[in-house]
Amino acid sequence: MKVLVTGASGQIGSYVLELIAKKYEVIGVDLKPYPFNEEYRELVITGDLRSFRFVQSIVKDVDAIIHLAAQVSVERSWIDPAFDAENNIIATINLLDACVESGVEKFIYVSSAAVYGSPLYVPIDEQHPTNPLSPYGVSKLAGEHYAKIYSEKMHVNIVRPFNVYSERMDPENPYSGVIAKFIERAKKRSPPVIYGDGRQTRDFVYAKDVARFIEAVLKKGLNGEAYNIGTGKEISILELTKTVIDIAGVDIEPVFERPREGDIRRSYADISKAKKLGFEPKTDLRRDLKEIFNLL
Ligand SMILES: NC(=O)c1ccc[n+]([C@@H]2O[C@H](COP(=O)([O-])OP(=O)(O)OC[C@H]3O[C@@H](n4cnc5c(N)ncnc54)[C@H](O)[C@@H]3O)[C@@H](O)[C@H]2O)c1
């Protein structure tokens, strides 16, 4: 099986590329060259998925696509919603259309927990109503709907990651940025900034777990189904800050600022459906943070 990974130079895509390369023939595509391990560098083609011509050229001879490429900043999606839609909706349509043309058999669309909006209940299962709160959330949900209607023509799965982190995270990333920022500040012995009372919770999942789960979906996902991916556990931002401070071994206290508009209170995933595919998260936030702290 030949697998194409889009967004392969990004945080999650790079781990997916490296994992998939161990078992399958794989190529990656991204706007930027692959920045991590040298041995995978030549597997990644650079190009823009907004160009249908380019997309047509890369899906030829491919059996499956894992689509991770996206504009991922919520903030930027408000500043330039059209740019967000071009990268998240138009690029997805280009891929789906080219897949049908070339007879690609499987398509995994990596969506986001942002499609749920402010949770009506926790843990959030896949039946939870979708109510995105930003242009980014809307574009990710639109991509899901497009992918779903193509499930008549090929095998389609949707994966909804919660807050993904790793040593490859981008500090500007809205999900994991908080971890990168806390580590950065703790290293400089400057106090981390918490917006609100810090009791808001998130489900932080290590990118390698997400990659392992995507591989499980590639093998066993049921056509047309969406799957949450998280740890199934919530951690408060305050707890997260204290853990980082503790790992850093510095004597600082967080600074509290006014809550950010639209910041949701509690969020964590119900991962029972993922577990039915044999997935068990290995994420250990404290251990992973320690490792990341030493690497960054
Ligand atoms: N990081 C998280 O916590 C998280 C949570 C939920 C969902 N997701 C989703 O997972 C996917 C990967 O996220 P990530 O954290 O690895 O982000 P990332 O920004 O590290 O990776 C995205 C990659 O896509 C590439 N890309 C963007 N537009 C492109 C285009 N037009 N053509 C080709 N490549 C393009 C970027 O260059 C980047 O390398 C995204 O679809 C995102 O919406 C991420």
PDBQT file of the ligand as one rigid body, heavy atoms in Angstrom, charges set to zero:
ROOT
HETATM    1  N1  LIG A 301      -2.018  20.339  17.192  1.00  0.00    +0.000 N 
HETATM    2  C1  LIG A 301      -3.205  20.079  17.718  1.00  0.00    +0.000 C 
HETATM    3  O1  LIG A 301      -3.378  20.120  18.934  1.00  0.00    +0.000 OA
HETATM    4  C2  LIG A 301      -4.369  19.701  16.844  1.00  0.00    +0.000 A 
HETATM    5  C3  LIG A 301      -5.598  19.484  17.452  1.00  0.00    +0.000 A 
HETATM    6  C4  LIG A 301      -6.686  19.165  16.669  1.00  0.00    +0.000 A 
HETATM    7  C5  LIG A 301      -6.525  19.036  15.301  1.00  0.00    +0.000 A 
HETATM    8  N2  LIG A 301      -5.332  19.254  14.722  1.00  0.00    +0.000 N 
HETATM    9  C6  LIG A 301      -5.236  19.089  13.247  1.00  0.00    +0.000 C 
HETATM   10  O2  LIG A 301      -4.124  18.234  12.969  1.00  0.00    +0.000 OA
HETATM   11  C7  LIG A 301      -3.516  18.621  11.744  1.00  0.00    +0.000 C 
HETATM   12  C8  LIG A 301      -2.014  18.811  11.932  1.00  0.00    +0.000 C 
HETATM   13  O3  LIG A 301      -1.789  19.798  12.936  1.00  0.00    +0.000 OA
HETATM   14  P1  LIG A 301      -0.328  20.150  13.488  1.00  0.00    +0.000 P 
HETATM   15  O4  LIG A 301      -0.446  20.437  14.918  1.00  0.00    +0.000 OA
HETATM   16  O5  LIG A 301       0.629  19.109  13.043  1.00  0.00    +0.000 OA
HETATM   17  O6  LIG A 301      -0.089  21.530  12.730  1.00  0.00    +0.000 OA
HETATM   18  P2  LIG A 301       1.203  22.068  11.956  1.00  0.00    +0.000 P 
HETATM   19  O7  LIG A 301       0.944  23.494  11.652  1.00  0.00    +0.000 OA
HETATM   20  O8  LIG A 301       2.429  21.680  12.698  1.00  0.00    +0.000 OA
HETATM   21  O9  LIG A 301       1.157  21.234  10.586  1.00  0.00    +0.000 OA
HETATM   22  C9  LIG A 301       0.333  21.568   9.490  1.00  0.00    +0.000 C 
HETATM   23  C10 LIG A 301       1.185  21.502   8.224  1.00  0.00    +0.000 C 
HETATM   24  O10 LIG A 301       0.341  21.725   7.086  1.00  0.00    +0.000 OA
HETATM   25  C11 LIG A 301       1.101  22.444   6.130  1.00  0.00    +0.000 C 
HETATM   26  N3  LIG A 301       0.187  23.139   5.209  1.00  0.00    +0.000 N 
HETATM   27  C12 LIG A 301      -0.683  24.133   5.523  1.00  0.00    +0.000 A 
HETATM   28  N4  LIG A 301      -1.329  24.544   4.410  1.00  0.00    +0.000 NA
HETATM   29  C13 LIG A 301      -0.845  23.799   3.387  1.00  0.00    +0.000 A 
HETATM   30  C14 LIG A 301      -1.101  23.785   1.979  1.00  0.00    +0.000 A 
HETATM   31  N5  LIG A 301      -1.975  24.633   1.416  1.00  0.00    +0.000 N 
HETATM   32  N6  LIG A 301      -0.430  22.903   1.203  1.00  0.00    +0.000 NA
HETATM   33  C15 LIG A 301       0.491  22.056   1.764  1.00  0.00    +0.000 A 
HETATM   34  N7  LIG A 301       0.769  22.033   3.084  1.00  0.00    +0.000 NA
HETATM   35  C16 LIG A 301       0.111  22.905   3.885  1.00  0.00    +0.000 A 
HETATM   36  C17 LIG A 301       1.924  23.418   6.964  1.00  0.00    +0.000 C 
HETATM   37  O11 LIG A 301       3.065  23.872   6.252  1.00  0.00    +0.000 OA
HETATM   38  C18 LIG A 301       2.279  22.577   8.194  1.00  0.00    +0.000 C 
HETATM   39  O12 LIG A 301       3.562  21.970   8.090  1.00  0.00    +0.000 OA
HETATM   40  C19 LIG A 301      -4.262  19.863  11.270  1.00  0.00    +0.000 C 
HETATM   41  O13 LIG A 301      -5.213  19.456  10.309  1.00  0.00    +0.000 OA
HETATM   42  C20 LIG A 301      -4.956  20.390  12.515  1.00  0.00    +0.000 C 
HETATM   43  O14 LIG A 301      -6.140  21.074  12.188  1.00  0.00    +0.000 OA
HETATM   44  C21 LIG A 301      -4.248  19.599  15.462  1.00  0.00    +0.000 A 
ENDROOT
TORSDOF 0
